[in-house]
């Protein structure tokens, strides 16, 4: 399968990755495997770009890292996307989080209006409905921190650039 697009993601700090993994692992251990992209850190997608804009996207990510500090993202909600195929955990919508997304220049993510969320499971609506009680048994709201940006190409997944929101860049 050929790559289709670039995605800029805001990743949670390592401590919060572990907390969010408790929810995700509970679903996996209960047999809810889903169709979500494997081997990604827990994140909020901020924007998507055409493949031919890779160099511009890398420059944007570096500029954002120089200009922006870490962002608080208090994850207090669980939801299901319209259509019933995506189960997610979501932070409160704050000006700080909105400012981070606006810095991308993207109004949409994969053609949809931006909604900050962290995907827990992608599957058929009946599977999502069955998985919801498992997530709710393990979900506890957490104060989370976004401390880095990740630029990837999809599919297959190709990690392009990781940048800490403190001006430190790693390729």
C-alpha positions as CSV (number, residue, x, y, z in Angstrom):
1,X,0.0,0.0,0.0
2,X,1.4,3.4,-1.0
3,X,1.6,6.3,1.5
4,X,-1.4,8.6,1.3
5,X,-0.9,11.6,3.6
6,X,1.2,13.2,6.4
7,X,-0.2,13.6,9.9
8,X,1.0,15.9,12.6
9,X,0.3,14.5,16.1
10,X,0.6,16.0,19.6
11,X,1.9,13.3,21.9
12,X,1.5,13.0,25.6
13,X,4.5,12.9,28.0
14,X,5.9,9.5,28.9
15,X,4.1,9.4,32.4
16,X,0.8,10.1,30.7
17,X,1.5,7.5,28.0
18,X,1.5,4.9,30.8
19,X,-1.8,6.1,32.3
20,X,-3.5,6.1,28.9
21,X,-2.1,2.7,28.1
22,X,-4.0,1.3,31.1
23,X,-7.3,2.1,29.3
24,X,-6.0,0.9,25.9
25,X,-4.5,-2.3,27.3
26,X,-7.8,-3.1,29.2
27,X,-9.6,-3.0,25.8
28,X,-7.0,-5.2,24.2
29,X,-6.9,-7.7,27.0
30,X,-10.7,-8.0,26.9
31,X,-10.4,-9.0,23.2
32,X,-11.1,-5.7,21.5
33,X,-8.3,-5.5,19.0
34,X,-9.8,-3.0,16.5
35,X,-8.4,-1.6,13.3
36,X,-6.5,1.4,14.7
37,X,-2.9,2.0,13.5
38,X,-0.6,-0.1,15.7
39,X,2.6,1.0,17.4
40,X,1.8,4.7,17.7
41,X,2.2,6.6,20.9
42,X,-1.0,8.0,22.4
43,X,-1.7,11.3,20.7
44,X,-4.1,13.9,19.5
45,X,-4.0,14.4,15.7
46,X,-3.6,18.1,14.9
47,X,-3.6,18.2,11.1
48,X,-2.9,16.4,7.9
49,X,-0.9,17.4,4.8
50,X,-0.4,16.1,1.3
51,X,2.7,13.9,0.8
52,X,4.3,16.5,-1.4
53,X,4.4,18.9,1.5
54,X,6.8,16.9,3.6
55,X,9.6,19.5,3.7
56,X,7.1,22.3,4.5
57,X,5.5,20.2,7.2
58,X,8.9,19.4,8.8
59,X,9.7,23.2,8.8
60,X,6.3,23.9,10.4
61,X,6.9,21.3,13.2
62,X,10.3,22.7,14.0
63,X,8.9,26.3,14.1
64,X,6.1,25.2,16.4
65,X,8.6,23.5,18.7
66,X,10.6,26.7,18.9
67,X,7.6,28.9,19.6
68,X,5.4,26.6,21.8
69,X,5.9,25.1,25.3
70,X,4.2,22.0,26.5
71,X,0.4,22.0,26.7
72,X,-2.0,20.8,29.4
73,X,-4.7,18.5,28.1
74,X,-7.0,17.4,30.9
75,X,-8.5,14.1,29.6
76,X,-12.0,14.0,31.3
77,X,-14.3,12.6,28.6
78,X,-15.0,9.3,26.7
79,X,-17.0,9.4,23.5
80,X,-17.9,7.8,20.2
81,X,-17.5,9.5,16.9
82,X,-20.5,9.9,14.6
83,X,-21.1,6.6,12.8
84,X,-20.1,4.7,15.9
85,X,-16.8,3.3,14.6
86,X,-14.4,5.2,16.9
87,X,-14.2,5.0,20.7
88,X,-12.0,7.7,22.2
89,X,-10.9,9.6,25.3
90,X,-10.8,13.3,25.0
91,X,-9.4,16.4,26.8
92,X,-11.4,19.5,27.7
93,X,-11.4,22.0,24.8
94,X,-9.1,24.8,26.1
95,X,-7.6,27.8,24.4
96,X,-4.2,26.5,24.9
97,X,-5.1,23.2,23.0
98,X,-6.9,25.1,20.3
99,X,-3.9,27.4,19.8
100,X,-1.7,24.4,19.4
101,X,-3.9,23.1,16.6
102,X,-4.4,26.5,15.0
103,X,-0.6,26.8,14.7
104,X,-0.7,23.9,12.2
105,X,-2.7,26.0,9.7
106,X,-5.0,23.0,9.2
107,X,-8.8,23.5,9.6
108,X,-9.5,19.8,9.1
109,X,-7.9,16.5,9.9
110,X,-8.4,13.9,7.2
111,X,-11.3,15.9,5.9
112,X,-13.1,16.3,9.2
113,X,-13.4,19.3,11.5
114,X,-10.9,19.0,14.3
115,X,-12.0,17.4,17.5
116,X,-9.2,16.8,20.1
117,X,-9.3,13.1,21.0
118,X,-7.2,10.1,21.6
119,X,-8.4,7.0,19.8
120,X,-8.9,3.9,21.9
121,X,-10.6,1.6,19.4
122,X,-11.7,1.6,15.8
123,X,-14.1,-1.1,14.8
124,X,-17.7,-1.8,13.8
125,X,-20.4,0.0,15.8
126,X,-21.6,-3.2,17.6
127,X,-18.0,-3.8,18.7
128,X,-17.6,-0.2,19.9
129,X,-20.8,-0.5,21.9
130,X,-19.6,-3.8,23.5
131,X,-16.2,-2.2,24.3
132,X,-17.6,0.9,26.0
133,X,-18.3,-0.7,29.4
134,X,-14.7,-2.1,29.5
135,X,-13.2,1.3,28.9
136,X,-15.5,2.9,31.5
137,X,-14.4,0.3,34.1
138,X,-10.8,1.5,33.7
139,X,-11.2,5.2,32.8
140,X,-10.3,7.8,35.3
141,X,-9.9,11.4,34.3
142,X,-6.3,12.6,34.3
143,X,-4.5,15.9,34.0
144,X,-2.2,15.2,31.0
145,X,0.6,17.0,29.3
146,X,1.5,17.2,25.6
147,X,5.2,17.6,25.4
148,X,6.2,16.8,21.8
149,X,5.0,16.7,18.2
150,X,5.3,13.7,15.8
151,X,5.1,13.9,12.1
152,X,4.3,10.6,10.3
153,X,3.3,9.4,6.9
154,X,0.5,6.9,6.6
155,X,0.2,3.9,5.3
156,X,2.4,2.1,6.0
157,X,3.4,4.2,9.0
158,X,6.7,6.1,8.5
159,X,8.0,8.2,11.4
160,X,9.5,11.4,9.9
161,X,10.2,13.7,12.8
162,X,9.8,14.0,16.6
163,X,10.2,17.4,18.2
164,X,9.9,18.3,21.9
165,X,7.9,21.4,22.6
166,X,11.0,22.9,24.1
167,X,13.1,23.5,21.0
168,X,14.8,20.1,20.9
169,X,14.6,18.3,17.5
170,X,15.3,14.6,16.8
171,X,15.1,13.0,13.4
